[in-house]
């Protein structure tokens, strides 16, 4: 097993903290392909690429309270060829088969492609949320790893081969510091109506108006009932928190449904869970 050493810099801010992890280029994982340590350009660097192509995988150990992150790579691109940067997605999003690399697990999705000479910083988008409410994107899978992959296509040596010398791969991420967050995550995984999106926890509730309610009041009463259900769902997940924290939740969205009911989505900033 390859031992991975990294430098971790932490910046404390009001609602949590930001951390920067810097991995040397030669700290790729054992399941990388067509890559080798190469110190001819930089100390502790790696060379990706040959006529068969190759890719280097880098794993970043992060805290589970991560809410967003960005990445950058310091490298040399002597042939001015495009390097593809992938990120591992535990969510449902997959790349279209027309652009998917056959060598890669379908969970790897393209983040960007760059032809720059020596540096890349994420820009499309520059910052990714750790997960989305729809389940389309989930870059941690409820765990403590974010994985990046740098890909080089093969080709004719010296003409079309993509070769990259990787000096350093950097992940900059933001977290909310929350006591007991692992337990909260376990409860969320068991719930169909509570999830995390960016730096907020969301809860869904569905409500109906009383059968004898006046027609003009039905929607307002259904919304009120839906909010009560959403609060109950939230409190089940946050059962070890105080009522005061739950009061910080607000209605993000109210959706009238065809059967006369109303669906309400509440949101609560994760920073409200800090004790």
C-alpha positions in Angstrom: 0.0 0.0 0.0 1.4 3.4 -1.0 1.7 5.7 1.9 0.4 9.2 1.2 1.9 12.2 2.9 0.4 15.6 2.6 0.6 19.1 4.1 -2.5 20.4 5.7 -3.0 24.1 6.3 -6.1 25.3 8.3 -7.7 28.7 8.3 -10.3 29.3 11.0 -13.3 31.5 10.0 -16.5 32.5 11.8 -18.7 29.6 10.9 -16.2 26.8 10.6 -12.9 26.6 8.8 -11.1 26.2 5.5 -8.4 23.7 4.9 -5.8 23.3 2.1 -4.3 19.8 1.3 -1.3 19.7 -0.9 -0.3 16.3 -2.4 3.0 15.8 -4.1 2.7 14.5 -7.7 4.2 11.1 -6.8 1.6 10.4 -4.1 -0.9 8.9 -6.6 -2.8 5.8 -5.6 -1.9 2.2 -6.4 -4.9 1.9 -8.8 -3.5 4.6 -11.1 -2.4 3.5 -14.6 0.4 4.5 -16.9 2.0 6.8 -14.3 5.3 6.7 -12.5 7.4 8.7 -10.1 9.6 11.0 -12.1 11.9 13.5 -10.3 13.6 14.8 -13.4 11.5 18.0 -13.5 10.5 18.5 -9.8 11.3 16.8 -6.6 8.5 14.3 -5.7 6.8 14.6 -9.0 5.2 12.1 -11.4 5.0 11.5 -15.1 1.6 10.6 -16.7 1.3 9.2 -20.2 2.8 6.9 -22.8 1.6 5.7 -26.2 -1.1 3.7 -24.2 -2.2 6.7 -22.2 -2.5 6.8 -18.5 -4.1 8.4 -15.4 -3.1 9.4 -11.9 -5.6 9.2 -9.0 -5.2 11.4 -5.9 -7.2 10.8 -2.7 -7.8 13.7 -0.3 -8.8 12.8 3.3 -11.2 15.5 4.4 -13.7 16.0 7.3 -17.3 14.8 6.8 -18.6 18.3 7.4 -17.2 19.5 4.1 -19.6 21.8 2.3 -17.6 22.9 -0.8 -14.2 22.7 -2.4 -12.0 23.7 -5.3 -8.9 22.2 -6.8 -5.7 23.1 -8.7 -2.7 21.3 -10.2 0.8 22.5 -10.7 2.3 20.6 -13.7 4.3 20.9 -17.0 2.6 20.2 -20.3 5.6 20.0 -22.8 3.4 18.9 -25.8 0.7 21.5 -25.1 -1.9 18.7 -25.2 -5.2 18.8 -23.2 -5.2 17.2 -19.8 -8.6 16.0 -18.5 -9.5 16.4 -14.9 -12.0 14.0 -13.4 -13.8 13.8 -10.1 -15.3 10.7 -8.5 -19.1 11.1 -8.1 -21.1 8.8 -5.8 -24.3 10.5 -7.0 -26.3 9.5 -10.1 -24.7 11.8 -12.7 -22.7 9.9 -15.3 -20.9 11.3 -18.4 -22.5 10.6 -21.8 -21.1 7.4 -23.3 -19.8 9.4 -26.3 -17.3 11.2 -24.1 -16.7 8.6 -21.4 -13.3 7.0 -21.2 -13.6 3.2 -21.5 -10.7 2.7 -19.1 -12.5 4.5 -16.3 -15.2 3.5 -13.8 -18.4 5.3 -14.9 -18.4 7.1 -11.5 -15.6 9.3 -12.8 -17.1 12.4 -14.4 -15.3 15.1 -16.2 -14.6 18.4 -14.3 -12.6 20.3 -16.8 -10.0 19.9 -19.6 -7.0 22.2 -19.8 -4.2 22.8 -22.3 -2.3 25.3 -20.1 1.4 25.0 -19.9 2.0 24.7 -16.2 -1.0 25.5 -13.9 -4.7 24.6 -13.7 -7.3 26.0 -11.2 -10.9 24.9 -11.3 -13.1 27.4 -13.0 -16.1 25.6 -14.6 -17.3 25.8 -11.9 -14.5 27.1 -9.7 -16.1 25.8 -6.5 -18.1 22.6 -6.2 -20.7 21.8 -3.5 -19.8 18.5 -1.7 -23.3 17.2 -2.6 -26.6 18.2 -4.1 -30.1 17.8 -2.8 -31.3 15.8 -5.8 -28.6 13.1 -5.4 -27.2 13.9 -8.8 -23.8 15.0 -7.3 -22.2 13.5 -4.2 -18.4 13.8 -4.1 -17.8 12.2 -0.7 -20.4 9.4 -0.5 -20.9 10.1 3.1 -17.2 9.3 3.8 -14.1 11.3 4.3 -12.5 11.1 0.8 -12.6 13.3 -2.3 -10.9 11.7 -5.3 -9.4 13.5 -8.4 -8.1 11.8 -11.5 -5.7 13.4 -14.1 -6.0 11.7 -17.5 -3.6 11.5 -20.5 -4.7 10.0 -23.8 -2.3 7.7 -25.7 -1.1 8.2 -29.3 1.9 8.3 -31.6 5.1 8.8 -29.5 6.5 12.4 -29.7 3.5 13.5 -32.0 0.1 12.9 -30.4 1.0 11.4 -27.1 -0.2 13.4 -24.1 2.5 13.6 -21.4 2.2 15.6 -18.1 4.7 16.1 -15.3 2.7 16.5 -12.1 4.4 18.6 -9.4 1.5 19.1 -6.9 -2.2 18.5 -6.7 -4.1 20.8 -4.3 -7.6 20.7 -2.7 -9.0 23.7 -0.8 -12.2 22.9 1.1 -14.6 24.6 3.5 -16.2 22.9 6.5 -18.7 23.5 9.3 -17.5 22.4 12.7 -20.3 20.4 14.2 -20.3 18.2 17.3 -21.9 14.8 16.7 -22.0 15.3 12.9 -21.3 11.6 12.2 -24.5 10.6 14.0 -26.5 13.3 12.1 -25.2 11.9 8.8 -26.2 8.3 9.8 -29.7 9.5 10.5 -29.9 11.5 7.2 -28.8 8.3 5.3 -31.8 6.5 6.8 -34.3 9.3 5.9 -36.0 10.0 2.6 -37.0 13.5 3.6 -33.9 15.1 5.1 -30.7 15.8 3.1 -27.7 18.2 3.0 -27.2 20.7 0.2 -24.1 22.8 0.3 -23.9 24.5 3.7 -27.5 23.8 4.6 -29.6 20.9 5.9 -33.0 20.5 4.2 -36.2 18.7 5.3 -39.4 17.9 3.4 -42.9 17.7 4.7 -46.3 17.1 3.1 -49.5 18.4 4.6 -53.3 18.4 4.0 -56.0 20.9 5.1 -58.7 19.6 7.4 -61.6 18.0 5.5 -64.1 20.7 6.6 -61.8 23.7 6.0 -63.1 26.6 3.9 -61.9 26.5 0.3 -60.2 29.8 0.7 -58.2 28.5 3.6 -57.2 25.1 2.4 -53.9 26.0 0.8 -52.7 28.0 3.8 -53.8 25.3 6.3 -52.1 22.6 4.1 -48.9 24.6 4.1 -49.0 25.0 7.9 -49.5 21.2 8.2 -46.6 20.5 5.8 -44.3 22.7 7.8 -45.1 20.9 11.0 -44.3 17.5 9.3 -41.0 19.0 7.9 -40.1 20.2 11.3 -40.8 16.8 12.8 -38.6 15.1 10.1 -35.9 17.6 10.9 -36.1 17.1 14.7 -35.9 13.3 14.2 -32.5 13.8 12.6 -31.4 16.4 15.1 -32.8 14.7 18.1 -29.8 15.6 20.2 -30.1 19.3 19.4 -32.1 22.0 21.2 -35.5 23.3 20.1 -33.8 26.7 19.7 -31.6 25.4 16.9 -34.6 23.9 15.0 -36.3 27.3 15.3 -33.6 28.6 12.9 -35.2 26.7 10.1 -37.1 28.6 7.4 -39.3 27.8 4.5 -37.3 27.5 1.3 -40.0 26.3 -1.0 -43.7 25.7 -0.9 -45.2 23.5 -3.6 -49.0 23.0 -4.1 -49.7 19.5 -5.4 -52.6 18.2 -7.6 -54.3 16.3 -4.8 -54.8 19.5 -2.8 -51.8 18.9 -0.5 -48.8 21.2 -0.1 -45.2 20.1 0.1 -42.9 22.4 2.1 -39.1 22.3 2.1 -37.4 23.8 5.2 -33.7 24.8 5.3 -31.4 25.2 8.2 -27.9 26.6 8.0 -25.4 24.0 9.2 -23.7 26.7 11.2 -26.8 26.7 13.4 -25.8 23.3 14.6 -22.6 24.5 16.2 -22.8 24.5 20.0 
